[in-house]
Amino acid sequence: MKKLLTVFLLVYSLPCLGMEKSGAIQVLAPEDVSLKNLTPVQKAALGPTALLTSEALNQELVRTAAMNCLWQKTGVTFDRGPLVNGVTISHDGLIAATSSHDGAAKLWLLSDGQLLGTFDDKIGNVNSVSFSPKELTLAMGSSDGKAAIWRITYNRFIPTCADHAGSIESIAFSPDGLTFATGSCDKTAKIWHASDGKLLSTLNGHADFVTSVAFSPDGQLLATGSQDKTVKIWQTSDGHALHTLYGHDDWISSVAFSPDGKILATSSFDGTAKMWRLSDGQLINTLVRDDQWVRSIAFSRDGKTLVTCHQNKKVNIWRASNGQLISTSCPHEGAVTCVAFSPDEQSFITGSFDGTIKAWQALRLPSLNNLQKALVLKRSQPALNPEERDALERLFPTLPLLALEFITQCTR
């Protein structure tokens, strides 16, 4: 694709618009509206005036501008070095933290990838990191079963009062920042008080390593994924297991709640990512069937986008509402292991076994007013190549526009 990004928006059907034929207006049936069937005369009939006077079109543009979000790499690459296995972003969206196979937790300036600090001498090899959603505090889990809190502002270290009997594979803060959870190779998950490291509860029930933990947005539930191929949903108040989710055929690599708390997304080494309804624990969608492991999954903060990270170097971006693939790319040179969204919904980062962390930013459609100004019909526009057509049809499945050019300057 060209460096100066030009996005073509396609029309599938809009019966209220007409096509010119022998001086008369003819309404096309939905099955007749496609790029392949449009003649130059028909393209010319879809002029900007006709499009912009359609109330139905205006409503659709507003809806699409609100729902669709394009993502592009920012060009910022964090030169991490060793294999990266965990990433998280601070509550203010300014700092990223990483864990990797060298055992250190590192802090980076998100805007330019500058290394700010390293934590590597208080506990064992750091396997997992999670920023507090309320303050500049980092929770860390290590390979020796220890967890700790690093209050970065005061450079204060708070170890937990007890240890896991196995390596900590995942760690996550609660939404209020008062507690955090850990998942371990000892087959348990634990919930801790963040202020003093006191153990609050231990969740037993998995038959194998607990590989991923995540709190619901209201903090009342904890999801745990395991190498026993199941996901469990627990009440944080009393440790009661509400649901056990069956459906994956291999290890669970990651779990993530939707921002409204109604859906749980899971990824697995069976090559799939799935979405589950939390009210009854029912499977509602399988996003991907890959021949290689899906290592991580995350919702955007507005709940409209899902990102999956893959063993085969792919980063896939999905529309959460219907599980449609929006885009796929291979930005890393090794397996992509982890992903984290910023609180402002405008960026996310991915970490990889190639030793790098890459930053992405959102490119949103503009307001209706700006979009209207940018609509230009090119009557001599060449046909899209198959790759462009495929990508755009997946990105805009319902947008009722045909052969229109979206000028990039209006998105900036």
ABEGO torsion letter per residue (X at the ends): XBABBBBBBBBABBAABBBBBGGBBBBBBAAABBAAABBAAAAAABBAAAAAABAAAAAAAAAAAAABBBBBBAGBBBBAGBBBABBBBBAAGABBBBBBAAGBBBBBBAAAGBBABBBAAABBBBABBBBBAABBBBBBBBAAGBBBBBBAAAGBBBBBABBBABBBABBBBBAAGABBBBBBAAGBBBBBBAAAGBBABBBBGBABBBABBBBBAAGABBBBBBAAGBBBBBBAAAGBBABBBBGBABBBABBBBBAAGABBBBBBAAGBBBBBBAAAGBBABBABBBABBBABBBBBAAGABBBBBBAAGBBBBBBAAAGBBABBBBABABBBABBBBBAAGABBBBBBAAGBBBBBBBBBBBBAAAAAAABBBBAABBBBBAAAAAAAAAABAABBBBGBBBBAAAAX
